């Protein structure tokens, strides 16, 4: 007899503070801590976040689940505003939330 167990984690986000986040990455070479290198293909990572409590630290943690980089590499996240054509590095939680409110695009 085989038993299968399914654990479902239901996370509900209030629709009034939900935001679909899409981060696009170009293809790059990850330099890993053991000295090896890995080709990381171009990706688009999407998920829904609660923008009222979302931080850059949470964004980096979520990205680390999908994208590989080494400790010797620094993650930099940029926002592209399609209405103005401007781009800027996201330096703190305040600029992240402002970008979400303006509907910016994020990339590494």
C-alpha positions as CSV (number, residue, x, y, z in Angstrom):
1,X,0.0,0.0,0.0
2,X,1.3,3.4,-0.9
3,X,0.4,6.6,0.8
4,X,0.8,9.9,-0.8
5,X,0.8,13.1,1.3
6,X,0.2,16.5,-0.2
7,X,1.0,19.6,1.8
8,X,-0.5,22.7,0.4
9,X,0.5,26.1,1.7
10,X,-2.2,28.6,1.0
11,X,-1.0,32.1,1.1
12,X,-3.6,34.7,0.6
13,X,-2.7,38.2,-0.5
14,X,-5.2,41.0,-0.1
15,X,-6.2,41.9,-3.7
16,X,-5.9,45.6,-2.8
17,X,-2.1,45.2,-2.1
18,X,-1.3,42.5,-4.6
19,X,1.2,43.2,-7.4
20,X,2.4,40.8,-10.1
21,X,6.2,41.2,-10.2
22,X,8.2,40.2,-13.2
23,X,12.0,40.3,-13.1
24,X,14.0,39.6,-16.4
25,X,17.6,38.6,-16.4
26,X,20.0,38.5,-19.3
27,X,22.2,35.5,-19.9
28,X,25.3,35.7,-17.7
29,X,28.2,33.7,-16.2
30,X,27.8,32.9,-12.5
31,X,31.2,32.6,-10.7
32,X,30.5,30.2,-7.9
33,X,32.3,30.1,-4.5
34,X,34.2,26.9,-5.4
35,X,35.9,28.6,-8.3
36,X,33.7,27.1,-11.0
37,X,31.5,29.0,-13.4
38,X,28.0,28.2,-14.6
39,X,26.2,29.7,-17.6
40,X,22.9,31.1,-16.4
41,X,20.3,31.4,-19.2
42,X,18.1,34.4,-19.8
43,X,15.1,34.1,-17.5
44,X,11.8,35.9,-16.5
45,X,10.8,35.2,-13.0
46,X,7.2,36.2,-12.0
47,X,5.2,36.0,-8.8
48,X,2.6,37.9,-6.9
49,X,3.7,40.0,-3.9
50,X,2.1,42.1,-1.2
51,X,3.6,45.4,-2.0
52,X,2.6,46.9,1.3
53,X,5.3,44.9,3.1
54,X,7.7,43.9,0.3
55,X,11.3,44.8,0.6
56,X,14.5,44.6,-1.4
57,X,15.8,41.9,0.9
58,X,12.7,39.8,0.2
59,X,13.2,40.4,-3.5
60,X,16.8,39.2,-3.4
61,X,15.8,36.1,-1.3
62,X,13.1,35.2,-3.8
63,X,15.4,35.7,-6.8
64,X,18.0,33.5,-5.2
65,X,15.5,30.6,-5.5
66,X,15.5,31.0,-9.3
67,X,18.8,32.5,-10.2
68,X,22.3,31.4,-9.4
69,X,25.1,33.8,-8.5
70,X,28.3,33.6,-6.4
71,X,29.2,35.4,-3.3
72,X,31.9,37.3,-5.2
73,X,29.2,38.7,-7.4
74,X,26.9,41.6,-6.4
75,X,23.2,41.6,-7.3
76,X,22.0,44.9,-8.8
77,X,18.4,45.4,-9.6
78,X,17.3,48.1,-12.0
79,X,13.8,49.5,-12.7
80,X,12.7,50.6,-16.2
81,X,9.9,53.1,-16.4
82,X,8.2,52.5,-19.7
83,X,6.3,55.8,-19.7
84,X,9.5,57.9,-19.4
85,X,12.1,55.5,-20.8
86,X,14.3,56.1,-17.7
87,X,16.1,53.4,-15.8
88,X,17.6,53.5,-12.3
89,X,19.1,51.2,-9.8
90,X,16.8,50.3,-6.9
91,X,18.8,51.3,-3.8
92,X,16.3,50.9,-1.0
93,X,12.8,49.8,-0.1
94,X,11.3,53.2,-0.7
95,X,12.4,53.3,-4.4
96,X,11.2,49.7,-4.8
97,X,7.7,50.6,-3.5
98,X,7.7,53.7,-5.7
99,X,8.6,51.7,-8.7
100,X,5.8,49.1,-7.9
101,X,3.3,52.0,-7.7
102,X,4.4,53.4,-11.0
103,X,4.3,50.0,-12.7
104,X,8.0,49.8,-13.6
105,X,9.8,46.8,-15.1
106,X,12.6,45.2,-13.1
107,X,15.8,43.6,-14.5
108,X,19.2,42.6,-13.3
